[in-house]
């Protein structure tokens, strides 16, 4: 499916069909679309493969890969006539990973829960129509799931993705679905009919369940958390064999442990060490809007995708005291 670069309005709403002074520079956005195609440093892709993944003309991709190679972001392999991630991209990502104390703590908690249930427990962050695993805990005897840190999963076909969209402000979720309609319509058709059900489950229970969505053999449960540093929702999620954990067992046995885990991680994210990548911003993060106040976050202080999203209570879920998100 295509991943053509979108333009973002100054209000943070996805706006592929209109132009304005707040629009991002297309060539920069498309260059990052190209880099997103390389899932793992071992991936090798040619211009045609990149073109198919990005939804960009091959001539455009050729110019972008040439420039990215000159910059060291990609390396050209003459023998294969393909590209792979270059040293500059590796160096940049490595520098972002300094100060991993928080992530190490999160990984230990994920692993502990994964071994107790058993299953695959992940901590993910959004990236356009996907979520990326920042950390993963996996039981030795967990079958059917082999996700690792850096793995990408689709928003439309995973419990984590459904929990993420259920937590978004309705207008922001509508913008995301509109983009999916244009670029990956089949995913939009999968996600849209379940959105209200997911919102209801999130309001009433604090989590979202998805059975057989990604695979008929895997059932999942996920809890969204607000990240003050990145102005977006991150998600704690677990996947288990459906033969062992049906929906009833997910609610009864799995949900309490994942809610407890998400509360612990939410506390870490709200603390002074809540910077996931070790590069602490200057000053304190702007608090997210509270449904009982008229506080508004200025446009330049909002994440371009999650503008208007409400912050959950860190120790429990995204439910407010009166039952609203």
VENHUUR-V966138 format. One record per backbone hydrogen bond with DSSP energy under -1.0 kcal/mol. NH is the residue of the N-H (numbers start at 0). CO is the residue of the C=O. E is the energy in kcal/mol with one decimal. If there is no record, write none. Layout:
BEGIN
NH CO E
NH CO E
END
This chain:
BEGIN
8 12 -2.3
11 8 -2.2
14 6 -2.9
22 19 -1.8
28 24 -2.0
29 25 -2.9
30 26 -1.8
31 27 -1.8
32 28 -1.7
33 29 -2.0
34 30 -2.0
35 31 -2.2
36 33 -1.1
37 34 -1.4
38 36 -1.2
39 37 -1.3
42 39 -1.5
44 82 -2.2
49 45 -2.5
50 46 -2.7
51 47 -2.3
52 48 -2.0
53 49 -2.7
54 50 -2.3
60 56 -2.3
61 57 -2.6
62 58 -1.7
63 59 -2.2
64 60 -3.1
65 61 -1.8
66 62 -2.1
67 63 -3.0
68 64 -2.0
69 65 -2.0
70 66 -1.7
71 68 -1.0
72 67 -2.0
73 67 -1.4
74 83 -2.7
76 81 -3.5
80 76 -2.2
81 76 -1.3
82 44 -3.2
83 74 -1.8
85 72 -3.1
87 71 -1.9
89 85 -1.8
90 86 -2.7
91 87 -2.4
92 88 -2.3
93 89 -2.4
94 90 -2.2
95 91 -1.3
96 93 -1.1
103 99 -2.5
104 100 -1.9
105 101 -2.4
106 102 -2.7
107 103 -2.1
108 104 -1.8
109 105 -2.5
110 106 -2.6
111 107 -2.0
112 108 -1.9
113 109 -2.5
114 110 -2.0
115 111 -1.2
116 112 -1.7
118 113 -1.5
119 238 -2.1
120 136 -3.1
121 236 -3.0
122 134 -2.3
123 234 -2.6
124 131 -2.0
126 129 -3.1
129 126 -1.8
130 152 -2.7
131 124 -3.0
132 150 -2.6
133 122 -3.0
134 122 -1.4
136 120 -3.3
138 118 -2.2
141 138 -1.8
149 132 -3.0
150 147 -2.5
152 130 -2.6
154 128 -2.3
161 157 -2.1
162 158 -2.3
163 159 -2.3
164 160 -2.3
165 161 -1.7
166 162 -1.3
172 168 -2.7
173 169 -2.3
174 170 -1.8
175 171 -2.2
176 172 -2.5
177 173 -2.1
178 174 -1.8
179 175 -2.1
180 176 -2.6
181 177 -1.5
182 178 -2.2
183 179 -2.1
186 183 -1.0
187 183 -1.5
188 184 -2.2
189 185 -1.3
190 186 -2.2
191 187 -2.7
193 190 -1.2
194 191 -1.3
197 193 -2.4
198 194 -2.4
199 195 -2.3
200 196 -2.3
201 197 -2.5
202 198 -2.5
203 199 -2.4
204 200 -2.9
205 201 -1.1
207 221 -2.4
209 219 -2.5
211 217 -1.6
217 214 -1.7
218 239 -2.8
219 209 -3.1
220 237 -1.8
221 207 -2.3
222 235 -2.9
224 233 -3.5
226 231 -3.0
230 226 -1.1
231 226 -1.0
233 224 -3.0
234 123 -2.2
235 222 -2.7
236 121 -2.6
237 220 -2.4
238 119 -2.3
239 218 -2.7
241 216 -2.6
243 240 -1.2
244 240 -2.5
249 245 -2.0
250 246 -2.1
251 247 -2.1
252 248 -2.9
253 248 -1.3
254 249 -2.9
257 253 -2.2
258 254 -2.7
259 255 -1.8
260 256 -2.4
261 257 -2.9
262 258 -1.9
263 259 -1.9
264 260 -2.4
265 261 -2.8
266 262 -1.9
267 263 -1.6
268 264 -2.5
269 265 -1.7
273 270 -1.4
292 289 -1.8
300 297 -1.6
301 298 -1.3
308 305 -2.5
312 316 -1.6
315 312 -1.5
319 323 -3.4
322 319 -1.9
END
